[in-house]
Amino acid sequence: MTPAKKVKKSAALLGVAFDNEDGHVRLTKGKNFVLYGGSEETHAVMQETAIKINERLDQRGKRLEDVPINELRDLCRDVIESVRGK
């Protein structure tokens, strides 16, 4: 019997916004995220949020694909609150 292939985990954040009225197509790709659409302001908020999530994961020495969903939810909530609080 041949050993089962170990499947490499992967994860990504996807941000999509629909409030674009200027006709400009915005697309940002990062190491584990893709952001599409939105007004200039909304897209900038999505960028900041994705970057801060990655910074916090790096501070914890973790990768997105290894974080339990409950921890990721809490981390995202904290980041969103900090971005909105500006």
KEDRENMI-611673 format. One record per residue (C-alpha): x, y, z. Coordinates in steps of 0.1 Angstrom, whole numbers. Layout:
# KEDRENMI-611673
east X north Y up Z .
...
# end
This chain:
# KEDRENMI-611673
east 0 north 0 up 0 .
east 14 north 34 up -9 .
east 13 north 61 up 18 .
east -13 north 88 up 14 .
east -1 north 121 up 1 .
east 0 north 148 up 27 .
east -21 north 177 up 15 .
east -5 north 211 up 22 .
east -28 north 235 up 40 .
east -35 north 268 up 25 .
east -57 north 298 up 34 .
east -64 north 332 up 20 .
east -85 north 363 up 29 .
east -108 north 375 up 2 .
east -121 north 411 up 3 .
east -148 north 422 up -22 .
east -165 north 456 up -22 .
east -192 north 470 up -45 .
east -194 north 507 up -37 .
east -173 north 518 up -66 .
east -188 north 546 up -86 .
east -158 north 560 up -104 .
east -153 north 531 up -129 .
east -118 north 524 up -116 .
east -110 north 487 up -111 .
east -91 north 481 up -79 .
east -72 north 449 up -73 .
east -47 north 442 up -46 .
east -29 north 409 up -40 .
east -8 north 400 up -10 .
east 9 north 369 up 3 .
east -24 north 354 up 15 .
east -51 north 379 up 4 .
east -68 north 392 up -26 .
east -89 north 424 up -25 .
east -112 north 434 up -53 .
east -134 north 465 up -60 .
east -147 north 492 up -39 .
east -143 north 529 up -38 .
east -108 north 543 up -32 .
east -116 north 547 up 5 .
east -132 north 513 up 9 .
east -103 north 496 up -9 .
east -78 north 514 up 13 .
east -96 north 502 up 44 .
east -96 north 466 up 31 .
east -58 north 469 up 24 .
east -51 north 482 up 59 .
east -72 north 455 up 74 .
east -55 north 427 up 55 .
east -20 north 440 up 62 .
east -28 north 444 up 100 .
east -42 north 409 up 102 .
east -9 north 396 up 87 .
east 12 north 418 up 110 .
east -6 north 404 up 141 .
east -2 north 368 up 128 .
east 35 north 375 up 123 .
east 37 north 389 up 159 .
east 22 north 357 up 172 .
east 45 north 335 up 150 .
east 15 north 320 up 132 .
east 4 north 315 up 97 .
east -32 north 321 up 85 .
east -37 north 285 up 75 .
east -27 north 273 up 110 .
east -49 north 296 up 131 .
east -81 north 281 up 146 .
east -113 north 298 up 132 .
east -122 north 312 up 167 .
east -88 north 329 up 171 .
east -90 north 343 up 135 .
east -125 north 357 up 142 .
east -113 north 374 up 173 .
east -82 north 387 up 156 .
east -102 north 401 up 127 .
east -127 north 417 up 151 .
east -98 north 434 up 170 .
east -82 north 447 up 137 .
east -115 north 460 up 123 .
east -122 north 478 up 155 .
east -87 north 494 up 154 .
east -91 north 504 up 118 .
east -125 north 519 up 124 .
east -113 north 538 up 155 .
east -90 north 560 up 135 .
# end
